[in-house]
Amino acid sequence: MDGISTYNNFLSVHLPQLMLSNVPEHFWPTLCKKINDHIFDSGLTFQLLEIDYEDSEIMPYDPLWSVVPIRDIKRSDPNHIYLIDHAWTFKANSIKRNLKNIPGLLDRMCFLMKVTGESTEEKIEKISHRLWRYAHTYAVGGTEFSPEERVPVWYVLDELGSGITHSDNPNFRAVPFIHVPTQLTYTLLFPIEDVEEGDIITRNYVEGNYPDPLQREAMLIPWKYYEHFDIEFTQQEPDSNYFLEGHITEDLPDLELLINRTNISNKLKVFSQYRFINEHLTSPDFEIVHNENEADIIWYTEHYKAFKDLSVKSPNKYINQFPFEYVITIKDLLAIVARRCANTNVNSCDLLVTHPAWLPTTFNLKTELPKFVAYYTQRKRAGLDNHWICKPYNLARGLDTYITDDLQFMCRLPLSGPKIAQKYIEDPVLFDRPDIGMVKFDIRYVILLKSVNPTEVYIYNNFFLRFSNKPFALNNLEDYEQHFTVMNYTEGTPLHRMLCAEFKEVWARQYANYNWSGVEKSITEMFSDLFIAATTKEPPCGIAKSPQSRALYAADLMLSWQKKGAETVIQPKLLEINWMPDCHRACEYYPNFYNDIFSVMFLDKNIESCTKIL
């Protein structure tokens, strides 16, 4: 293949990457040649130098290495783009396993980070903390990739790449680049300023524009001294634009057209994209159809936005979604809505206590990182536990979710996509599994939203339980089976099953002083408060009124021990609200699950298995 064809093929595959990363066009032909011919020639232009501090103590922000060119470099010279190899590619929850199990990795990282220690474990601990001065991240996008494949990847550059220091006014850029045919990832290093022989090569570790300059300063905590640890951390609700940002526009139904809507048939026809409804909705009051035009009830597994069109064209149809329901199903918005329930009249001598008590303290790392850093620092000064669980806004099953007490790591996380940091429940109510010991568990309630304005909410009385497989302790934070409870998506992982009725019997033996009916009362009050808060504000800040809408959600929660004066009480902690939850297990455990759910939502029946809470 001639050079022109090779280059055209290269561009046909990589042009979007090059443009998105703002790689100047005059470098593209050289990049194509270097990748195709495997040319790694940075050593012919740059020199890696170890910085000698003589007898001076190395301070936390002092660089260990520097990189200098051995010739003058013009940014206009198309030859000065270089491939930098990646010394280590990892997921953030596999660091210690990698260091233990990959031959030579620990020694290489010790050399690169100048780590010494008496034991392997000591070295691994030091590297795990220092790592965030050296680690960078990328993620692949596109609907053709699974959620697992889109989880951000972290990497450490080779010795030369890792030796390049940070500057707010850099002379080079370094951007990750995936060579699609081989699926190999490199970092591209190229000049953005002219440099002379012997100049120190620098790059900006936190690129981009940030409306709040403190956000960027906080993201630079691994490399620069931060002066704003004592700023005010009180959170304010953002304006309505925040609730719209990044979301596909959805419209509202024409309520005038829906005043006199009626069921158009005695047997409601159901079109469902969800397999388990088609298999388990067996009540004679409903009929499964395979053409949505014939249906009275449309149950989509994809997000629906055209509520006005539905009200105009099909006013008598039902849809399984409410306009703007994402204010409770997306984690950053859920925290905002939940904070509306804070009782401002509560007097607490501990200013670090946040409200409502059922919401774990939550900060948005994309918009509230400086506030989070201040809160974290003040907890640390007070000697309080500082373990946090960091989650993406809109993923489930523990994907891209990390438990950590490392501030430097959490300050790096905004570069890997929007995330919240939520206080990890350090004192959970545990469940005694006789074969294992005291393990974490969470509880999933199915919630039915039947109406907004007036707001009408039911719960399915049979809740669902999920258990960890190892005894709980605040250590081994990478151990999924010790700290997480969702085991049914990992092949080969044991799944402990227990029905709701059996759990209540065991609970009465394990926690005889805490009657389950009292615990459940506090749980239903929490749900009631949440849905009042979610439906009293107009959209986009709240769920909208829609007489055609009915919705099913799953709420995941844990129980925590909490001191109230001299008394120790059980406090429910809301973790998340899930849209389109997996109800396979519900159908297995309770064959009438969908018959009951649909009868409450669409036929206004009083069903024993469902309780109205609002």
Stockholm file with secondary structure:
# STOCKHOLM 1.0

chainA/1-614         MDGISTYNNFLSVHLPQLMLSNVPEHFWPTLCKKINDHIFDSGLTFQLLEIDYEDSEIMPYDPLWSVVPIRDIKRSDPNHIYLIDHAWTFKANSIKRNLKNIPGLLDRMCFLMKVTGESTEEKIEKISHRLWRYAHTYAVGGTEFSPEERVPVWYVLDELGSGITHSDNPNFRAVPFIHVPTQLTYTLLFPIEDVEEGDIITRNYVEGNYPDPLQREAMLIPWKYYEHFDIEFTQQEPDSNYFLEGHITEDLPDLELLINRTNISNKLKVFSQYRFINEHLTSPDFEIVHNENEADIIWYTEHYKAFKDLSVKSPNKYINQFPFEYVITIKDLLAIVARRCANTNVNSCDLLVTHPAWLPTTFNLKTELPKFVAYYTQRKRAGLDNHWICKPYNLARGLDTYITDDLQFMCRLPLSGPKIAQKYIEDPVLFDRPDIGMVKFDIRYVILLKSVNPTEVYIYNNFFLRFSNKPFALNNLEDYEQHFTVMNYTEGTPLHRMLCAEFKEVWARQYANYNWSGVEKSITEMFSDLFIAATTKEPPCGIAKSPQSRALYAADLMLSWQKKGAETVIQPKLLEINWMPDCHRACEYYPNFYNDIFSVMFLDKNIESCTKIL
#=GR chainA/1-614 SS CCHHHHHHHHHHHHHHHHHHTTCCGGGHHHHHHHHHTTCCCGGGTEEEEECCCTTSCCCTTCCSEEEEESSCBCTTCTTCCEEECEEEEECTTCHHHHHHHSTTHHHHHHHHHTCCCSSHHHHHHHHHHHGGGTEEEECCCSTTSCTTTTSCEEEEECHHHHTCEECSSCSEEEEEEEETTTTEEEEEEEESSCBCTTCCCEECSSCSCCSSHHHHHHHTTTTSCCCCTTSCCCCCCCCHHHHHTTSCCCBCCCGGGGTTCCCCCSSEEEEESCHHHHHHCCCTTEEECSCGGGCSEEECSSCCCBHHHHHHHCTTCEESCCTTTHHHHSHHHHHHHHHTTCCTTCCCSCTTCCSSTTSCCEEETTTCHHHHHHHHHHHHHTTCCCCEEEEETTCCTTTTCEEECCHHHHHHGGGGSCEEEEECCSSBCCEEETTTEEECEEEEEEEEEEETTTTEEEEESSCEEEECSSCCCSCCTTCHHHHCCCCTTSTTCCCCCCCHHHHHHHHHHHTTTSCHHHHHHHHHHHHHHHHHHHHSSCTTSSCCCCTTBCEEEEEEEEEEEEEETTEEEEEEEEEEEEESCCCHHHHHHCTTHHHHHHHHHHHCCCCTTEEECC
#=GC SS_cons         CCHHHHHHHHHHHHHHHHHHTTCCGGGHHHHHHHHHTTCCCGGGTEEEEECCCTTSCCCTTCCSEEEEESSCBCTTCTTCCEEECEEEEECTTCHHHHHHHSTTHHHHHHHHHTCCCSSHHHHHHHHHHHGGGTEEEECCCSTTSCTTTTSCEEEEECHHHHTCEECSSCSEEEEEEEETTTTEEEEEEEESSCBCTTCCCEECSSCSCCSSHHHHHHHTTTTSCCCCTTSCCCCCCCCHHHHHTTSCCCBCCCGGGGTTCCCCCSSEEEEESCHHHHHHCCCTTEEECSCGGGCSEEECSSCCCBHHHHHHHCTTCEESCCTTTHHHHSHHHHHHHHHTTCCTTCCCSCTTCCSSTTSCCEEETTTCHHHHHHHHHHHHHTTCCCCEEEEETTCCTTTTCEEECCHHHHHHGGGGSCEEEEECCSSBCCEEETTTEEECEEEEEEEEEEETTTTEEEEESSCEEEECSSCCCSCCTTCHHHHCCCCTTSTTCCCCCCCHHHHHHHHHHHTTTSCHHHHHHHHHHHHHHHHHHHHSSCTTSSCCCCTTBCEEEEEEEEEEEEEETTEEEEEEEEEEEEESCCCHHHHHHCTTHHHHHHHHHHHCCCCTTEEECC
//
